[in-house]
Amino acid sequence: KQWYQRRVYKFERSSVYTDLHYLSVYLSDFYKRYIDDATSTAVTREEALALVQSIADQDPDKKLKWEVEFPENDQEFIPFLNTELRVEPDGTVTSRLYRKPQQKDITLHKNSCHPESVKTNTVINLYKEADKISSGPQEREHSYSILDRLMTRNGYQTPRNYSNRRRSSISNRNREDNRTVLKLDFISDSISNRIRNHIKQNNLPIKVIFSPARKLRNIVCNNRPYDKRTCIINS
């Protein structure tokens, strides 16, 4: 992928933009690309096709091909990575969260063997990302509704309430940084709380980090053929 990005970037530098301004006459003020997905604005379909063709023409091997997707009407959104984009009549870009239809509704489950703090931060970060992506209140509500369905299917009730939970203060984090770090496998929240309470009651200068225990598939077998580890078979 790195080779591909450098190659396409070289073509773009010769046809689309420099560090200071855009070169293409078909491009106004918006062109973004991530690996092999790109998005841009254009006045007409012909100008959009001419833009991508100007990039493809830089390839001496003529192997660079573009598949261009256009909105069918003014109200339709076009997907780009995890966002949907729509150009309004006044030229502004409206954006909201997007999940592919074939993408399964799977994320870190509420009943999984992970610390509660990991689950909480997972939910908080998903909604925070949706908030950054959404360009307005209606788009934000649409993005949140997608996450509501995802999280409730994974065992979280009222997932939006997670964002209201308090986080550790900066002073507490600085204080913990001076402690000795003790890493332990996570078993359950009740056991983790008992260990933390014991450390707190005895005023021990220890910071405990609970990490998810190794999965059974990693302990019993590794199915990647080039790894040194092999399957453990009990005869």
C-alpha contacts under 8 A as a table, 3 or more apart, distances in Angstrom:
res1	aa1	res2	aa2	distance
1	K	4	Y	4.97
1	K	5	Q	6.14
1	K	35	I	7.05
2	Q	5	Q	5.09
2	Q	6	R	6.23
3	W	6	R	5.30
3	W	7	R	6.19
4	Y	7	R	5.11
4	Y	8	V	6.18
4	Y	35	I	7.44
5	Q	8	V	5.28
5	Q	9	Y	5.89
5	Q	35	I	5.70
5	Q	36	D	7.81
6	R	9	Y	5.05
6	R	10	K	6.17
7	R	10	K	5.23
7	R	11	F	6.56
8	V	11	F	5.00
8	V	12	E	6.14
9	Y	12	E	4.97
9	Y	13	R	6.13
10	K	13	R	5.19
10	K	14	S	6.56
11	F	14	S	5.25
11	F	15	S	6.37
11	F	55	I	5.73
11	F	56	A	7.56
11	F	58	Q	5.41
11	F	59	D	6.90
12	E	15	S	5.16
12	E	16	V	5.01
12	E	17	Y	6.43
12	E	55	I	5.92
13	R	16	V	5.97
13	R	17	Y	5.35
13	R	18	T	5.63
14	S	17	Y	7.16
14	S	18	T	7.93
14	S	55	I	7.88
14	S	58	Q	7.35
15	S	23	L	6.31
15	S	24	S	6.18
15	S	54	S	6.09
15	S	55	I	5.78
15	S	58	Q	7.54
16	V	22	Y	5.76
16	V	23	L	5.03
16	V	24	S	4.90
16	V	27	L	7.63
16	V	51	L	7.77
16	V	54	S	7.89
16	V	55	I	7.19
17	Y	20	L	7.64
17	Y	21	H	5.76
17	Y	22	Y	3.93
17	Y	23	L	4.80
17	Y	24	S	6.92
18	T	21	H	5.50
18	T	22	Y	6.15
18	T	23	L	6.98
22	Y	27	L	7.10
22	Y	28	S	7.76
22	Y	29	D	7.60
23	L	27	L	7.91
24	S	27	L	5.45
24	S	51	L	7.18
25	V	28	S	7.58
26	Y	42	A	6.75
26	Y	47	E	5.46
26	Y	48	A	7.05
26	Y	50	A	7.25
26	Y	51	L	5.94
27	L	30	F	7.09
27	L	31	Y	7.69
27	L	40	S	7.85
27	L	41	T	7.06
27	L	42	A	6.29
27	L	51	L	7.18
28	S	41	T	7.25
28	S	42	A	7.11
29	D	41	T	7.69
30	F	40	S	5.40
30	F	41	T	5.89
31	Y	38	A	7.35
31	Y	39	T	5.88
31	Y	40	S	4.41
31	Y	41	T	7.05
32	K	38	A	5.53
32	K	39	T	5.38
32	K	40	S	6.41
33	R	36	D	7.00
33	R	37	D	5.55
33	R	38	A	3.95
33	R	39	T	6.34
34	Y	37	D	5.29
34	Y	38	A	6.26
35	I	38	A	7.96
37	D	80	F	7.19
37	D	81	L	7.41
38	A	80	F	7.45
39	T	80	F	6.86
40	S	48	A	7.98
41	T	48	A	7.50
41	T	87	V	7.91
42	A	45	R	7.12
42	A	47	E	6.16
42	A	48	A	5.44
43	V	47	E	6.70
43	V	48	A	7.67
44	T	47	E	5.31
44	T	48	A	6.46
45	R	48	A	5.02
45	R	49	L	6.20
45	R	70	F	7.69
46	E	49	L	5.21
46	E	50	A	6.11
47	E	50	A	4.93
47	E	51	L	6.07
48	A	51	L	5.08
48	A	52	V	6.59
49	L	52	V	5.44
49	L	53	Q	6.06
49	L	68	V	7.51
50	A	53	Q	4.99
50	A	54	S	6.05
51	L	54	S	5.22
51	L	55	I	6.78
52	V	55	I	5.20
52	V	56	A	6.30
52	V	66	W	6.78
53	Q	56	A	4.90
53	Q	57	D	5.98
53	Q	66	W	7.90
54	S	57	D	5.22
54	S	58	Q	6.95
55	I	58	Q	5.58
55	I	59	D	7.58
56	A	59	D	5.62
56	A	62	K	7.03
56	A	63	K	7.97
56	A	64	L	5.41
56	A	65	K	6.56
56	A	66	W	7.77
57	D	60	P	7.45
57	D	62	K	7.09
59	D	62	K	5.23
59	D	63	K	6.92
59	D	64	L	6.52
61	D	64	L	7.95
62	K	65	K	7.97
69	E	78	I	7.58
70	F	78	I	7.25
71	P	74	D	7.16
71	P	76	E	5.59
71	P	77	F	6.61
71	P	78	I	6.24
72	E	76	E	6.46
73	N	76	E	5.61
74	D	86	R	7.73
74	D	87	V	7.58
74	D	88	E	7.22
74	D	89	P	7.85
75	Q	86	R	7.29
76	E	86	R	6.63
77	F	84	E	5.51
77	F	85	L	5.15
77	F	86	R	4.80
78	I	84	E	5.32
78	I	85	L	5.16
78	I	86	R	6.37
79	P	82	N	7.31
79	P	83	T	5.78
79	P	84	E	4.26
79	P	85	L	6.22
79	P	98	Y	6.82
80	F	83	T	5.27
80	F	84	E	5.90
80	F	85	L	7.12
81	L	98	Y	7.70
82	N	97	L	6.01
82	N	98	Y	4.86
82	N	99	R	6.12
83	T	95	S	6.45
83	T	96	R	5.55
83	T	97	L	4.63
83	T	98	Y	4.62
83	T	99	R	7.78
83	T	133	I	6.96
84	E	95	S	5.43
84	E	96	R	5.35
84	E	97	L	6.14
84	E	98	Y	5.58
85	L	93	V	6.55
85	L	94	T	5.65
85	L	95	S	4.64
85	L	96	R	6.96
86	R	93	V	5.63
86	R	94	T	5.10
86	R	95	S	6.53
87	V	91	G	5.94
87	V	92	T	5.84
87	V	93	V	4.61
87	V	94	T	6.28
88	E	91	G	5.28
88	E	92	T	5.39
88	E	93	V	6.13
88	E	94	T	7.03
89	P	92	T	7.49
94	T	134	S	7.74
94	T	135	S	5.71
94	T	136	G	7.79
94	T	139	E	7.98
95	S	133	I	6.38
95	S	134	S	5.32
95	S	135	S	5.32
95	S	139	E	6.89
96	R	130	A	7.36
96	R	133	I	5.61
96	R	134	S	4.30
96	R	135	S	6.61
96	R	139	E	5.22
96	R	140	R	6.66
96	R	142	H	7.24
96	R	143	S	5.94
97	L	130	A	5.89
97	L	133	I	6.25
97	L	134	S	6.60
97	L	139	E	7.90
97	L	142	H	7.59
97	L	143	S	4.87
97	L	146	I	7.85
98	Y	143	S	7.50
99	R	103	Q	6.68
100	K	103	Q	5.15
101	P	104	K	7.96
105	D	150	L	5.48
105	D	153	R	7.21
105	D	154	N	7.90
106	I	109	H	7.76
106	I	150	L	7.18
106	I	154	N	6.92
107	T	150	L	7.69
107	T	151	M	7.65
107	T	154	N	6.83
108	L	112	S	6.97
108	L	119	K	6.88
108	L	122	T	7.54
108	L	154	N	7.26
109	H	112	S	5.24
109	H	119	K	7.87
109	H	154	N	4.88
109	H	155	G	6.20
109	H	156	Y	7.82
110	K	119	K	6.87
110	K	154	N	6.19
110	K	155	G	5.04
110	K	156	Y	5.87
111	N	155	G	7.07
113	C	186	F	7.50
113	C	187	I	7.10
113	C	188	S	7.05
113	C	212	P	6.79
114	H	118	V	6.52
114	H	119	K	7.06
114	H	186	F	6.76
114	H	188	S	7.69
114	H	211	S	7.56
114	H	212	P	5.57
115	P	118	V	5.39
115	P	119	K	6.79
115	P	186	F	6.75
115	P	188	S	7.15
115	P	189	D	6.23
115	P	210	F	7.15
115	P	211	S	7.69
115	P	212	P	7.52
116	E	119	K	5.17
116	E	120	T	6.13
116	E	189	D	6.83
117	S	120	T	5.01
117	S	121	N	6.09
118	V	121	N	5.23
118	V	122	T	6.11
119	K	122	T	5.05
119	K	123	V	6.43
120	T	123	V	5.34
120	T	124	I	6.18
120	T	162	Y	6.32
121	N	124	I	4.93
121	N	125	N	5.88
122	T	125	N	5.37
122	T	126	L	6.28
123	V	126	L	5.26
123	V	127	Y	6.44
123	V	151	M	7.78
123	V	159	P	6.99
123	V	162	Y	6.76
123	V	163	S	7.58
124	I	127	Y	5.41
124	I	128	K	6.05
124	I	162	Y	6.23
124	I	163	S	5.14
125	N	128	K	4.88
125	N	129	E	6.04
126	L	129	E	5.22
126	L	130	A	6.31
126	L	147	L	7.59
127	Y	130	A	4.95
127	Y	131	D	6.11
127	Y	144	Y	6.83
127	Y	147	L	7.26
127	Y	160	R	7.69
127	Y	163	S	7.68
128	K	131	D	5.05
128	K	132	K	6.38
129	E	132	K	5.16
129	E	133	I	6.24
130	A	133	I	5.13
130	A	134	S	6.13
130	A	140	R	6.97
130	A	143	S	5.86
130	A	144	Y	6.84
131	D	134	S	5.39
131	D	140	R	6.05
131	D	143	S	7.74
132	K	135	S	7.66
134	S	137	P	7.68
134	S	139	E	5.28
134	S	140	R	4.94
134	S	143	S	7.02
135	S	139	E	6.27
135	S	140	R	7.13
136	G	139	E	5.29
136	G	140	R	5.99
137	P	140	R	4.98
137	P	141	E	6.21
138	Q	141	E	5.22
138	Q	142	H	6.31
139	E	142	H	5.03
139	E	143	S	6.17
140	R	143	S	5.02
140	R	144	Y	6.06
141	E	144	Y	5.01
141	E	145	S	6.09
142	H	145	S	5.17
142	H	146	I	6.59
143	S	146	I	5.33
143	S	147	L	6.64
144	Y	147	L	5.09
144	Y	148	D	5.99
145	S	148	D	4.87
145	S	149	R	6.35
146	I	149	R	5.44
146	I	150	L	6.37
147	L	150	L	4.87
147	L	151	M	5.94
148	D	151	M	5.35
148	D	152	T	6.03
148	D	158	T	7.85
148	D	159	P	6.60
148	D	160	R	7.53
149	R	152	T	5.37
149	R	153	R	6.18
150	L	153	R	5.43
150	L	154	N	6.58
151	M	154	N	5.03
151	M	155	G	6.55
151	M	156	Y	5.37
151	M	157	Q	7.75
151	M	159	P	6.50
152	T	155	G	5.21
152	T	156	Y	4.80
152	T	157	Q	5.85
152	T	158	T	7.61
152	T	159	P	7.26
153	R	156	Y	7.33
156	Y	159	P	5.65
158	T	161	N	5.87
158	T	162	Y	7.88
159	P	162	Y	5.63
159	P	163	S	7.99
160	R	163	S	5.94
160	R	164	N	7.80
161	N	164	N	5.44
161	N	165	R	7.27
162	Y	165	R	5.52
168	S	172	N	6.37
168	S	173	R	6.75
169	S	172	N	5.32
169	S	173	R	6.44
170	I	173	R	5.11
170	I	174	N	6.21
171	S	174	N	5.13
171	S	175	R	6.20
172	N	175	R	5.03
172	N	176	E	6.18
173	R	176	E	5.14
173	R	177	D	6.30
174	N	177	D	5.20
174	N	178	N	7.18
175	R	178	N	5.79
175	R	179	R	7.43
176	E	179	R	5.37
176	E	207	K	6.24
177	D	207	K	7.91
179	R	205	P	5.06
179	R	206	I	5.00
179	R	207	K	5.52
180	T	205	P	6.22
180	T	206	I	4.71
180	T	207	K	5.75
181	V	206	I	5.92
181	V	207	K	4.79
181	V	208	V	5.91
181	V	209	I	7.10
182	L	206	I	6.66
182	L	207	K	5.98
182	L	208	V	4.77
182	L	209	I	6.13
183	K	208	V	5.87
183	K	209	I	4.82
183	K	210	F	5.95
183	K	211	S	7.23
184	L	208	V	7.19
184	L	209	I	6.25
184	L	210	F	5.02
184	L	211	S	6.40
185	D	210	F	5.49
185	D	211	S	5.17
185	D	212	P	5.85
185	D	213	A	5.13
186	F	189	D	7.92
186	F	192	S	7.22
186	F	210	F	5.00
186	F	211	S	5.35
186	F	212	P	5.10
186	F	213	A	5.91
187	I	191	I	6.80
187	I	192	S	7.45
187	I	212	P	7.80
187	I	213	A	7.47
188	S	191	I	5.45
188	S	192	S	6.28
189	D	192	S	4.98
189	D	193	N	6.05
190	S	193	N	5.16
190	S	194	R	6.28
191	I	194	R	5.09
191	I	195	I	6.33
192	S	195	I	5.22
192	S	196	R	6.23
192	S	210	F	7.65
193	N	196	R	5.04
193	N	197	N	5.98
194	R	197	N	5.13
194	R	198	H	6.16
195	I	198	H	5.18
195	I	199	I	6.33
196	R	199	I	5.15
196	R	200	K	6.14
196	R	208	V	7.40
197	N	200	K	5.00
197	N	201	Q	5.95
198	H	201	Q	5.18
198	H	202	N	6.20
199	I	202	N	5.37
199	I	203	N	5.95
199	I	204	L	5.24
199	I	205	P	7.90
199	I	206	I	7.08
200	K	203	N	4.94
200	K	204	L	6.48
201	Q	204	L	7.96
214	R	218	N	6.53
214	R	219	I	6.92
215	K	218	N	5.38
215	K	219	I	6.56
216	L	219	I	5.09
216	L	220	V	6.00
217	R	220	V	5.36
217	R	221	C	5.46
217	R	222	N	6.89
218	N	221	C	5.69
218	N	222	N	5.93
219	I	222	N	7.85
220	V	231	C	6.19
220	V	232	I	5.55
221	C	229	R	7.89
221	C	230	T	6.32
221	C	231	C	4.19
221	C	232	I	6.07
222	N	227	D	7.58
222	N	229	R	6.41
222	N	230	T	6.00
222	N	231	C	6.04
223	N	230	T	7.70
223	N	231	C	7.64
224	R	227	D	5.80
227	D	230	T	7.59
